[in-house]
Amino acid sequence: RQAPPSFDPNDLWRATSTGPLPKLVAPERRTVAEALADVARLRGVPSEALLKRHYGPKGNPDGWLAVWWLVTSTGLSHRQVAELAGVSRPRIGQILKRLEVARRSDAAIGEQMMALHGLA
């Protein structure tokens, strides 16, 4: 039986390849205004209406899509998006789950999510 290799912290700094390092390209990030304008244009509603609270059984699919797109395209954290939307951080997770359920039952929402991805 062979002994396991010993740990050498200096190995963490040695290059494992002699080839060139791959070029890292940061993804194109949208501003909050751009992200909201994207959703407003796609859904045919004013940008100002996207993050307003809607009560009732149907909720606010426009707002759900806006929250998802803000998280996806801007790089903002759930906490930051919650502050913009005037809701709690856990509520952002609930909104994203509701959007996923809506996407399964409404093909148009899935198509709109894909259309937004094409913008990024």
N, CA, C and O of each residue as an XYZ file, in Angstrom:
480
protein
N       0.848     -1.178      0.000
C       0.000      0.000      0.000
C       0.889      1.234      0.000
O       1.853      1.329      0.759
N       0.537      2.182     -0.876
C       1.352      3.380     -1.041
C       0.870      4.484     -0.096
O      -0.333      4.669      0.085
N       1.805      5.207      0.500
C       1.462      6.300      1.407
C       0.864      7.454      0.619
O       1.294      7.715     -0.504
N      -0.125      8.156      1.185
C      -0.701      9.306      0.469
C       0.339     10.403      0.319
O       1.222     10.545      1.165
N       0.241     11.171     -0.742
C       1.212     12.251     -0.935
C       1.081     13.277      0.186
O      -0.016     13.525      0.687
N       2.187     13.858      0.565
C       2.138     14.874      1.607
C       1.723     16.211      0.999
O       1.930     16.458     -0.189
N       1.150     17.044      1.808
C       0.688     18.360      1.359
C       1.842     19.349      1.393
O       2.529     19.477      2.406
N       2.049     20.044      0.291
C       3.083     21.073      0.218
C       2.407     22.381     -0.185
O       1.985     22.517     -1.334
N       2.291     23.357      0.737
C       1.596     24.607      0.401
C       2.243     25.355     -0.761
O       1.574     26.153     -1.420
N       3.522     25.118     -1.028
C       4.171     25.781     -2.156
C       3.629     25.296     -3.488
O       3.719     26.007     -4.489
N       3.065     24.091     -3.514
C       2.485     23.565     -4.749
C       1.282     24.384     -5.202
O       0.934     24.377     -6.383
N       0.654     25.081     -4.279
C      -0.507     25.886     -4.654
C      -0.121     27.018     -5.599
O      -0.968     27.519     -6.337
N       1.140     27.426     -5.586
C       1.583     28.565     -6.385
C       2.263     28.148     -7.682
O       2.586     29.001     -8.509
N       2.481     26.881     -7.870
C       3.151     26.429     -9.096
C       2.152     26.260    -10.228
O       1.033     25.791    -10.019
N       2.554     26.635    -11.398
C       1.695     26.465    -12.569
C       1.619     24.995    -12.923
O       2.622     24.283    -12.861
N       0.443     24.541    -13.291
C       0.271     23.144    -13.676
C       0.309     22.978    -15.186
O       0.307     21.852    -15.684
N       0.343     24.056    -15.901
C       0.359     23.997    -17.353
C       1.342     25.043    -17.870
O       1.511     26.109    -17.278
N       1.975     24.715    -18.971
C       2.898     25.674    -19.565
C       2.236     26.489    -20.668
O       2.847     27.406    -21.217
N       0.975     26.154    -20.996
C       0.256     26.877    -22.042
C      -0.212     28.232    -21.558
O      -0.155     28.523    -20.363
N      -0.676     29.066    -22.483
C      -1.152     30.398    -22.098
C      -2.422     30.280    -21.253
O      -3.210     29.350    -21.421
N      -2.602     31.228    -20.354
C      -3.806     31.253    -19.549
C      -4.980     31.658    -20.426
O      -4.835     32.503    -21.310
N      -6.147     31.058    -20.187
C      -7.306     31.451    -20.990
C      -7.707     32.886    -20.663
O      -7.586     33.335    -19.523
N      -8.181     33.588    -21.670
C      -8.615     34.967    -21.467
C      -9.963     34.940    -20.763
O     -10.913     34.314    -21.235
N     -10.035     35.622    -19.636
C     -11.285     35.702    -18.895
C     -12.027     36.950    -19.327
O     -11.495     38.058    -19.265
N     -13.239     36.762    -19.756
C     -14.053     37.877    -20.202
C     -15.221     38.014    -19.242
O     -15.999     37.078    -19.059
N     -15.336     39.153    -18.648
C     -16.454     39.392    -17.739
C     -17.743     39.448    -18.547
O     -17.776     40.034    -19.629
N     -18.805     38.839    -18.026
C     -20.067     38.899    -18.757
C     -20.579     40.337    -18.800
O     -20.337     41.130    -17.890
N     -21.271     40.640    -19.846
C     -21.852     41.980    -19.991
C     -22.934     42.142    -18.937
O     -23.888     41.365    -18.895
N     -22.790     43.133    -18.102
C     -23.769     43.387    -17.046
C     -24.665     44.545    -17.456
O     -24.214     45.507    -18.078
N     -25.931     44.441    -17.101
C     -26.890     45.484    -17.391
C     -27.022     46.367    -16.159
O     -26.833     45.911    -15.032
N     -27.344     47.618    -16.381
C     -27.665     48.482    -15.255
C     -29.091     48.157    -14.808
O     -29.835     47.479    -15.516
N     -29.452     48.642    -13.647
C     -30.816     48.418    -13.155
C     -31.815     49.021    -14.137
O     -32.817     48.388    -14.470
N     -31.551     50.228    -14.597
C     -32.472     50.890    -15.538
C     -32.595     50.090    -16.830
O     -33.697     49.937    -17.358
N     -31.478     49.578    -17.346
C     -31.523     48.779    -18.580
C     -32.320     47.497    -18.365
O     -33.140     47.119    -19.202
N     -32.075     46.833    -17.240
C     -32.773     45.572    -16.965
C     -34.277     45.803    -16.855
O     -35.066     45.039    -17.412
N     -34.676     46.849    -16.143
C     -36.106     47.136    -16.014
C     -36.707     47.534    -17.361
O     -37.835     47.151    -17.673
N     -35.966     48.295    -18.154
C     -36.450     48.681    -19.492
C     -36.612     47.448    -20.385
O     -37.552     47.371    -21.175
N     -35.696     46.486    -20.258
C     -35.799     45.247    -21.045
C     -37.123     44.539    -20.762
O     -37.843     44.154    -21.683
N     -37.430     44.373    -19.482
C     -38.650     43.662    -19.088
C     -39.882     44.471    -19.462
O     -40.865     43.913    -19.949
N     -39.840     45.779    -19.241
C     -40.984     46.631    -19.573
C     -41.304     46.549    -21.063
O     -42.466     46.430    -21.451
N     -40.273     46.615    -21.885
C     -40.463     46.542    -23.336
C     -41.047     45.179    -23.727
O     -41.958     45.101    -24.551
N     -40.523     44.127    -23.141
C     -40.962     42.769    -23.466
C     -42.400     42.512    -23.019
O     -43.173     41.876    -23.735
N     -42.751     43.006    -21.838
C     -44.080     42.749    -21.268
C     -45.101     43.812    -21.634
O     -46.295     43.631    -21.394
N     -44.642     44.935    -22.219
C     -45.569     45.981    -22.624
C     -46.171     46.752    -21.459
O     -47.340     47.138    -21.491
N     -45.362     46.970    -20.436
C     -45.812     47.730    -19.268
C     -44.776     48.813    -18.969
O     -43.626     48.699    -19.394
N     -45.171     49.866    -18.238
C     -44.186     50.887    -17.868
C     -43.176     50.331    -16.860
O     -43.523     49.508    -16.013
N     -41.955     50.776    -16.957
C     -40.892     50.334    -16.043
C     -41.262     50.590    -14.588
O     -40.952     49.785    -13.710
N     -41.930     51.725    -14.337
C     -42.274     52.088    -12.968
C     -43.238     51.099    -12.329
O     -43.279     50.984    -11.104
N     -44.012     50.384    -13.137
C     -45.016     49.460    -12.606
C     -44.435     48.091    -12.257
O     -45.086     47.298    -11.577
N     -43.232     47.814    -12.709
C     -42.691     46.469    -12.549
C     -42.470     46.055    -11.099
O     -42.767     44.918    -10.733
N     -41.963     46.940    -10.284
C     -41.622     46.562     -8.918
C     -42.678     46.972     -7.896
O     -42.434     46.916     -6.691
N     -43.851     47.386     -8.375
C     -44.948     47.692     -7.453
C     -45.589     46.387     -7.002
O     -45.678     45.424     -7.764
N     -46.028     46.372     -5.760
C     -46.642     45.170     -5.203
C     -48.049     45.002     -5.749
O     -48.819     45.959     -5.825
N     -48.368     43.789     -6.122
C     -49.709     43.434     -6.574
C     -50.204     42.324     -5.666
O     -49.507     41.335     -5.437
N     -51.389     42.490     -5.161
C     -51.951     41.496     -4.261
C     -52.999     40.684     -5.003
O     -53.553     41.135     -6.006
N     -53.261     39.505     -4.513
C     -54.265     38.646     -5.120
C     -53.659     37.346     -5.578
O     -52.442     37.169     -5.526
N     -54.498     36.435     -6.026
C     -54.028     35.095     -6.371
C     -53.087     35.050     -7.570
O     -52.256     34.147     -7.670
N     -53.208     36.000     -8.468
C     -52.352     35.967     -9.664
C     -51.021     36.662     -9.442
O     -50.085     36.454    -10.214
N     -50.916     37.477     -8.410
C     -49.646     38.151     -8.123
C     -49.264     39.124     -9.226
O     -50.119     39.764     -9.837
N     -47.974     39.221     -9.465
C     -47.452     40.172    -10.439
C     -46.392     39.489    -11.307
O     -45.199     39.640    -11.043
N     -46.801     38.746    -12.332
C     -45.811     38.078    -13.193
C     -44.819     39.045    -13.835
O     -43.668     38.680    -14.074
N     -45.254     40.276    -14.116
C     -44.324     41.276    -14.664
C     -43.217     41.550    -13.653
O     -42.037     41.587    -14.003
N     -43.606     41.738    -12.415
C     -42.635     41.986    -11.348
C     -41.745     40.789    -11.083
O     -40.553     40.950    -10.823
N     -42.309     39.584    -11.146
C     -41.506     38.373    -10.943
C     -40.415     38.299    -12.005
O     -39.256     38.010    -11.706
N     -40.804     38.563    -13.246
C     -39.830     38.525    -14.333
C     -38.770     39.615    -14.141
O     -37.590     39.392    -14.412
N     -39.194     40.784    -13.677
C     -38.246     41.882    -13.436
C     -37.255     41.501    -12.330
O     -36.057     41.754    -12.455
N     -37.750     40.899    -11.258
C     -36.865     40.474    -10.165
C     -35.867     39.443    -10.680
O     -34.672     39.542    -10.401
N     -36.351     38.458    -11.427
C     -35.465     37.422    -11.976
C     -34.403     38.053    -12.886
O     -33.226     37.699    -12.813
N     -34.827     38.985    -13.737
C     -33.885     39.589    -14.680
C     -32.874     40.482    -13.962
O     -31.714     40.554    -14.366
N     -33.305     41.157    -12.907
C     -32.361     41.964    -12.121
C     -31.296     41.069    -11.496
O     -30.110     41.396    -11.534
N     -31.709     39.951    -10.926
C     -30.749     39.021    -10.313
C     -29.836     38.430    -11.380
O     -28.630     38.306    -11.171
N     -30.408     38.067    -12.513
C     -29.663     37.385    -13.572
C     -28.716     38.310    -14.330
O     -27.577     37.936    -14.611
N     -29.177     39.508    -14.662
C     -28.416     40.340    -15.599
C     -27.560     41.430    -14.969
O     -26.620     41.914    -15.599
N     -27.867     41.824    -13.740
C     -27.138     42.946    -13.167
C     -26.036     42.522    -12.210
O     -25.128     43.302    -11.921
N     -26.106     41.311    -11.726
C     -25.129     40.860    -10.743
C     -25.459     41.316     -9.331
O     -24.655     41.135     -8.416
N     -26.635     41.905     -9.145
C     -27.049     42.328     -7.808
C     -27.400     41.102     -6.969
O     -27.858     40.086     -7.493
N     -27.183     41.211     -5.688
C     -27.534     40.127     -4.778
C     -29.038     40.154     -4.515
O     -29.723     41.120     -4.850
N     -29.537     39.082     -3.913
C     -30.954     39.042     -3.544
C     -31.272     40.191     -2.579
O     -32.341     40.796     -2.663
N     -30.348     40.488     -1.670
C     -30.557     41.573     -0.714
C     -30.703     42.909     -1.444
O     -31.585     43.702     -1.115
N     -29.847     43.159     -2.429
C     -29.897     44.419     -3.167
C     -31.178     44.541     -3.989
O     -31.780     45.612     -4.054
N     -31.592     43.438     -4.616
C     -32.835     43.462     -5.401
C     -34.023     43.645     -4.454
O     -34.980     44.343     -4.787
N     -33.967     43.029     -3.292
C     -35.043     43.195     -2.303
C     -35.184     44.653     -1.904
O     -36.300     45.156     -1.777
N     -34.068     45.335     -1.705
C     -34.115     46.756     -1.351
C     -34.748     47.575     -2.471
O     -35.544     48.477     -2.210
N     -34.396     47.262     -3.714
C     -34.997     47.977     -4.854
C     -36.501     47.755     -4.932
O     -37.266     48.677     -5.217
N     -36.911     46.516     -4.675
C     -38.319     46.150     -4.810
C     -39.131     46.456     -3.557
O     -40.359     46.372     -3.582
N     -38.464     46.809     -2.467
C     -39.175     47.115     -1.232
C     -39.753     45.886     -0.554
O     -40.810     45.949      0.074
N     -39.045     44.757     -0.688
C     -39.485     43.509     -0.048
C     -38.324     42.932      0.751
O     -37.211     43.457      0.711
N     -38.588     41.852      1.474
C     -37.524     41.211      2.244
C     -36.675     40.328      1.335
O     -37.108     39.943      0.249
N     -35.473     40.014      1.784
C     -34.594     39.141      1.005
C     -35.216     37.762      0.784
O     -35.145     37.247     -0.332
N     -35.830     37.137      1.813
C     -36.470     35.836      1.557
C     -37.588     35.922      0.524
O     -37.851     34.953     -0.188
N     -38.241     37.065      0.440
C     -39.317     37.233     -0.548
C     -38.776     37.110     -1.971
O     -39.486     36.640     -2.861
N     -37.546     37.520     -2.195
C     -36.950     37.389     -3.532
C     -36.889     35.909     -3.914
O     -37.230     35.545     -5.040
N     -36.463     35.066     -2.994
C     -36.445     33.626     -3.260
C     -37.829     33.088     -3.571
O     -37.986     32.251     -4.461
N     -38.836     33.562     -2.844
C     -40.212     33.131     -3.097
C     -40.677     33.571     -4.487
O     -41.332     32.815     -5.205
N     -40.330     34.792     -4.849
C     -40.708     35.307     -6.173
C     -40.059     34.463     -7.266
O     -40.712     34.114     -8.250
N     -38.790     34.135     -7.102
C     -38.104     33.336     -8.113
C     -38.725     31.947     -8.224
O     -38.819     31.399     -9.322
N     -39.148     31.374     -7.106
C     -39.828     30.066     -7.142
C     -41.175     30.185     -7.843
O     -41.537     29.317     -8.637
N     -41.915     31.243     -7.558
C     -43.210     31.442     -8.223
C     -43.037     31.596     -9.730
O     -43.833     31.078    -10.513
N     -41.999     32.305    -10.122
C     -41.745     32.478    -11.551
C     -41.448     31.128    -12.193
O     -41.903     30.860    -13.305
N     -40.698     30.286    -11.514
C     -40.388     28.951    -12.053
C     -41.664     28.122    -12.211
O     -41.821     27.424    -13.213
N     -42.565     28.187    -11.249
C     -43.846     27.476    -11.349
C     -44.662     28.043    -12.511
O     -45.238     27.290    -13.296
N     -44.707     29.363    -12.617
C     -45.449     30.008    -13.707
C     -44.867     29.633    -15.061
O     -45.605     29.450    -16.028
N     -43.547     29.518    -15.131
C     -42.894     29.169    -16.396
C     -43.315     27.781    -16.870
O     -43.466     27.539    -18.068
N     -43.499     26.886    -15.925
C     -43.899     25.517    -16.300
C     -45.313     25.467    -16.849
O     -45.614     24.638    -17.708
N     -46.188     26.346    -16.364
C     -47.580     26.303    -16.807
C     -47.885     27.315    -17.915
O     -48.940     27.243    -18.544
N     -46.979     28.247    -18.153
C     -47.204     29.292    -19.157
C     -45.978     29.376    -20.069
O     -44.953     29.947    -19.697
N     -46.098     28.806    -21.251
C     -44.966     28.767    -22.181
C     -44.487     30.162    -22.560
O     -43.307     30.348    -22.857
N     -45.379     31.140    -22.553
C     -44.993     32.507    -22.932
C     -43.949     33.067    -21.966
O     -43.027     33.766    -22.386
N     -44.091     32.768    -20.689
C     -43.116     33.271    -19.720
C     -41.751     32.648    -19.988
O     -40.734     33.340    -19.942
N     -41.722     31.354    -20.264
C     -40.456     30.702    -20.601
C     -39.821     31.312    -21.837
O     -38.606     31.505    -21.883
N     -40.635     31.617    -22.840
C     -40.122     32.244    -24.059
C     -39.579     33.642    -23.762
O     -38.563     34.047    -24.325
N     -40.250     34.370    -22.884
C     -39.787     35.712    -22.532
C     -38.472     35.641    -21.754
O     -37.596     36.486    -21.938
N     -38.334     34.638    -20.887
C     -37.066     34.475    -20.167
C     -35.940     34.202    -21.154
O     -34.844     34.745    -21.015
N     -36.204     33.372    -22.141
C     -35.189     33.074    -23.159
C     -34.876     34.319    -23.989
O     -33.723     34.555    -24.349
N     -35.901     35.109    -24.291
C     -35.682     36.341    -25.059
C     -34.799     37.306    -24.270
O     -33.926     37.953    -24.849
N     -35.011     37.411    -22.976
C     -34.175     38.279    -22.154
C     -32.740     37.769    -22.126
O     -31.801     38.562    -22.185
N     -32.562     36.464    -22.037
C     -31.218     35.897    -22.060
C     -30.481     36.263    -23.350
O     -29.261     36.427    -23.348
N     -31.216     36.387    -24.434
C     -30.605     36.766    -25.708
C     -30.057     38.193    -25.695
O     -29.209     38.536    -26.519
N     -30.531     39.023    -24.772
C     -30.070     40.410    -24.681
C     -28.752     40.537    -23.952
O     -27.986     41.471    -24.191
N     -28.487     39.588    -23.054
C     -27.281     39.693    -22.203
C     -26.025     39.381    -22.973
O     -24.930     39.422    -22.411
